[in-house]
Structures are given as structure tokens and as C-alpha cells.
């Protein structure tokens, strides 16, 4: 377990060192188990919120809050368009959905509100 390049998760100090089964930060005196930290990061669920701060989940319905131009399409998606059965994903465009008249689409959560 001599992973000396592991920074402290609390203060981000690069000087953490291995002390048996734990890692220790000499700057803030924080002790942690690197295997537990990796498990916590893997189990952390992402929280995606709409423009009003409501938490979105897979299968929710949302409403577009402003006209959104679509590359390669002759017209924009109009504000007020309801989108059903969304899927949350990782990345910049964190909503996958199908929009009538446009097909499969990736949207940013900041441009929708929960219906």
C-alpha cells in the first residue's frame, strides 16, 4: 500500500504517506483508508438538478425552458416542449431523451424544469 502519490482527500496535500493500513496527511493530520475512499467514490451517485434546483431521476418528465437550436435541423426545439421518460447520463449533456419531431437528443439539465 505504498501509494505515496495519493493526495489527501481533505486538504489535497501531496505529502500524504503510508502508515500501515492507513494513509496520513502531515499537514492536516487526516487519516484515511485508501481502499474505503475508492469504494466511496465508486458508490457515490450523481445528483442532477433542473433549472429550479429540483432533483431529476430516470423516467421523469421535463419541460424545455427556452428555445434550443439543434445543429443540422431547420428549426429549434421550442420552449414549453414536454419530454417524457428521460435517462440521466454522465457528461456535459446529462439527459438522454427522445423528442417528437427531432428523435434522440442529449440535453443539459440547466435548460429543463421538472414537469
C-alpha positions in Angstrom: 0.0 0.0 0.0 2.8 2.4 -0.5 1.0 4.8 -2.9 2.9 7.9 -2.0 1.4 9.9 -4.8 -2.1 9.8 -3.2 -3.1 13.3 -2.2 -5.0 14.0 1.0 -8.8 13.9 0.3 -9.4 16.6 2.9 -6.7 19.3 2.1 -5.3 17.9 -1.2 -1.8 17.9 0.2 0.6 15.9 -1.9 2.7 14.9 1.1 0.5 12.1 2.4 2.3 9.0 3.5 1.6 5.3 4.2 1.3 4.3 7.9 0.5 0.6 7.8 -3.1 0.2 6.6 -3.9 3.9 6.7 -2.7 7.0 4.8 -1.8 10.0 6.9 -1.5 13.7 5.9 1.2 15.5 7.8 -0.4 18.9 7.1 -3.9 18.4 8.4 -3.4 15.2 10.4 -6.2 13.5 8.5 -6.1 9.6 8.4 -7.9 7.5 5.8 -8.0 4.1 4.3 -7.4 4.4 0.6 -9.5 1.3 -0.2 -12.5 2.7 1.5 -12.1 6.1 -0.3 -12.1 4.2 -3.6 -15.3 2.3 -2.6 -17.0 5.6 -1.5 -16.2 7.3 -4.8 -17.5 4.2 -6.8 -20.7 4.2 -4.8 -21.3 7.9 -4.9 -24.4 8.6 -7.0 -24.6 11.7 -9.1 -27.2 14.3 -8.3 -28.6 16.1 -11.4 -30.8 19.1 -10.8 -33.1 21.0 -13.2 -33.0 24.8 -13.6 -35.1 25.3 -10.5 -33.0 23.0 -8.3 -35.3 20.0 -8.3 -33.6 16.6 -8.3 -34.1 14.7 -11.6 -34.4 10.9 -11.8 -34.5 8.4 -14.6 -38.0 8.2 -16.1 -39.0 11.8 -15.1 -40.8 14.1 -17.5 -39.3 17.6 -18.1 -40.3 20.8 -19.9 -37.8 22.8 -22.1 -37.5 26.3 -20.6 -36.0 28.1 -23.7 -35.7 27.7 -27.4 -32.8 25.4 -28.1 -31.1 25.4 -31.6 -30.3 22.0 -33.0 -27.3 21.6 -35.3 -28.4 20.2 -38.7 -32.1 20.9 -38.0 -34.1 23.6 -39.8 -35.8 24.7 -36.6 -35.1 25.0 -32.9 -36.8 23.0 -30.1 -39.4 25.4 -28.7 -39.7 26.4 -25.1 -42.5 24.5 -23.4 -41.9 21.3 -25.2 -42.6 18.4 -22.9 -40.1 15.5 -22.8 -41.1 12.2 -21.2 -39.1 9.3 -19.8 -35.6 10.9 -19.6 -32.4 9.0 -18.9 -29.6 10.6 -16.8 -26.1 10.2 -18.0 -22.6 11.4 -17.2 -21.0 14.3 -19.1 -21.8 17.8 -20.1 -25.2 16.9 -21.7 -26.5 14.8 -18.8 -30.0 14.0 -20.1 -30.8 11.5 -22.9 -34.3 11.5 -24.3 -36.4 11.3 -27.4 -38.2 14.4 -28.6 -41.2 14.2 -31.0 -40.1 15.6 -34.4 -36.4 15.5 -33.6 -35.6 12.0 -32.4 -32.9 11.0 -29.9 -31.4 14.0 -28.2 -28.9 14.9 -25.4 -29.9 17.9 -23.3 -28.3 19.9 -20.5 -30.2 19.8 -17.2 -29.9 23.6 -16.9 -32.3 24.1 -19.8 -35.2 22.0 -18.4 -37.6 22.0 -15.5 -39.3 19.1 -13.9 -42.9 18.7 -15.2 
